[in-house]
Amino acid sequence: MLLRKLFDDQNGLAISTEIVLLMMILVFGVIAGNVSLRDAVNQEVADTGLAINNIDQSYSYAGVSVTVVGLGAGTYTANGSTFNDNTDINDGADTAGAAPPGLSLVTPTAAASAE
């Protein structure tokens, strides 16, 4: 009963033009926010890819020789090892704040108007 009275109440009803205007402002704000979010996520994913690509897998460790006296006496040796990460085509310096190589954050329409 109370719900029906509230539904039928006409006091304080906003004019439909005001509602349309408010909804347009809201939609434009959401669109702009989503574009900014898309660009930020795209840049972070590209930065993560560059960070993974720039991992240097080179490592080495020296051999060890240990002489044991007493039970199990003898000289024990562990050989050393080394590995050098060869350069890849994508290796290189990452400029802070710049888009990674091969990634363009410019839309085709903006690129065409810039020419």
MODELLER restraints for C-alpha pairs under 7 A, 6 or more apart:
rsr = mdl.restraints
at = mdl.atoms
rsr.add(forms.Gaussian(group=physical.xy_distance, feature=features.Distance(at['CA:46:A'], at['CA:100:A']), mean=6.54, stdev=0.5))
rsr.add(forms.Gaussian(group=physical.xy_distance, feature=features.Distance(at['CA:54:A'], at['CA:91:A']), mean=6.31, stdev=0.5))
rsr.add(forms.Gaussian(group=physical.xy_distance, feature=features.Distance(at['CA:56:A'], at['CA:85:A']), mean=6.40, stdev=0.5))
rsr.add(forms.Gaussian(group=physical.xy_distance, feature=features.Distance(at['CA:57:A'], at['CA:85:A']), mean=5.39, stdev=0.5))
rsr.add(forms.Gaussian(group=physical.xy_distance, feature=features.Distance(at['CA:58:A'], at['CA:83:A']), mean=5.28, stdev=0.5))
rsr.add(forms.Gaussian(group=physical.xy_distance, feature=features.Distance(at['CA:58:A'], at['CA:84:A']), mean=4.41, stdev=0.5))
rsr.add(forms.Gaussian(group=physical.xy_distance, feature=features.Distance(at['CA:58:A'], at['CA:85:A']), mean=4.97, stdev=0.5))
rsr.add(forms.Gaussian(group=physical.xy_distance, feature=features.Distance(at['CA:59:A'], at['CA:82:A']), mean=5.79, stdev=0.5))
rsr.add(forms.Gaussian(group=physical.xy_distance, feature=features.Distance(at['CA:59:A'], at['CA:83:A']), mean=5.42, stdev=0.5))
rsr.add(forms.Gaussian(group=physical.xy_distance, feature=features.Distance(at['CA:59:A'], at['CA:84:A']), mean=6.69, stdev=0.5))
rsr.add(forms.Gaussian(group=physical.xy_distance, feature=features.Distance(at['CA:60:A'], at['CA:81:A']), mean=5.54, stdev=0.5))
rsr.add(forms.Gaussian(group=physical.xy_distance, feature=features.Distance(at['CA:60:A'], at['CA:82:A']), mean=4.03, stdev=0.5))
rsr.add(forms.Gaussian(group=physical.xy_distance, feature=features.Distance(at['CA:60:A'], at['CA:83:A']), mean=6.21, stdev=0.5))
rsr.add(forms.Gaussian(group=physical.xy_distance, feature=features.Distance(at['CA:61:A'], at['CA:80:A']), mean=5.36, stdev=0.5))
rsr.add(forms.Gaussian(group=physical.xy_distance, feature=features.Distance(at['CA:61:A'], at['CA:81:A']), mean=5.59, stdev=0.5))
rsr.add(forms.Gaussian(group=physical.xy_distance, feature=features.Distance(at['CA:61:A'], at['CA:82:A']), mean=6.47, stdev=0.5))
rsr.add(forms.Gaussian(group=physical.xy_distance, feature=features.Distance(at['CA:62:A'], at['CA:80:A']), mean=4.35, stdev=0.5))
rsr.add(forms.Gaussian(group=physical.xy_distance, feature=features.Distance(at['CA:62:A'], at['CA:81:A']), mean=6.67, stdev=0.5))
rsr.add(forms.Gaussian(group=physical.xy_distance, feature=features.Distance(at['CA:63:A'], at['CA:78:A']), mean=5.39, stdev=0.5))
rsr.add(forms.Gaussian(group=physical.xy_distance, feature=features.Distance(at['CA:63:A'], at['CA:79:A']), mean=4.37, stdev=0.5))
rsr.add(forms.Gaussian(group=physical.xy_distance, feature=features.Distance(at['CA:63:A'], at['CA:80:A']), mean=3.80, stdev=0.5))
rsr.add(forms.Gaussian(group=physical.xy_distance, feature=features.Distance(at['CA:64:A'], at['CA:77:A']), mean=5.61, stdev=0.5))
rsr.add(forms.Gaussian(group=physical.xy_distance, feature=features.Distance(at['CA:64:A'], at['CA:78:A']), mean=5.15, stdev=0.5))
rsr.add(forms.Gaussian(group=physical.xy_distance, feature=features.Distance(at['CA:64:A'], at['CA:79:A']), mean=6.61, stdev=0.5))
rsr.add(forms.Gaussian(group=physical.xy_distance, feature=features.Distance(at['CA:65:A'], at['CA:75:A']), mean=6.81, stdev=0.5))
rsr.add(forms.Gaussian(group=physical.xy_distance, feature=features.Distance(at['CA:65:A'], at['CA:76:A']), mean=5.63, stdev=0.5))
rsr.add(forms.Gaussian(group=physical.xy_distance, feature=features.Distance(at['CA:65:A'], at['CA:77:A']), mean=4.29, stdev=0.5))
rsr.add(forms.Gaussian(group=physical.xy_distance, feature=features.Distance(at['CA:65:A'], at['CA:78:A']), mean=6.43, stdev=0.5))
rsr.add(forms.Gaussian(group=physical.xy_distance, feature=features.Distance(at['CA:66:A'], at['CA:75:A']), mean=5.55, stdev=0.5))
rsr.add(forms.Gaussian(group=physical.xy_distance, feature=features.Distance(at['CA:66:A'], at['CA:76:A']), mean=5.14, stdev=0.5))
rsr.add(forms.Gaussian(group=physical.xy_distance, feature=features.Distance(at['CA:66:A'], at['CA:77:A']), mean=6.31, stdev=0.5))
rsr.add(forms.Gaussian(group=physical.xy_distance, feature=features.Distance(at['CA:67:A'], at['CA:74:A']), mean=5.61, stdev=0.5))
rsr.add(forms.Gaussian(group=physical.xy_distance, feature=features.Distance(at['CA:67:A'], at['CA:75:A']), mean=4.17, stdev=0.5))
rsr.add(forms.Gaussian(group=physical.xy_distance, feature=features.Distance(at['CA:67:A'], at['CA:76:A']), mean=6.19, stdev=0.5))
rsr.add(forms.Gaussian(group=physical.xy_distance, feature=features.Distance(at['CA:68:A'], at['CA:74:A']), mean=5.27, stdev=0.5))
rsr.add(forms.Gaussian(group=physical.xy_distance, feature=features.Distance(at['CA:68:A'], at['CA:75:A']), mean=6.17, stdev=0.5))
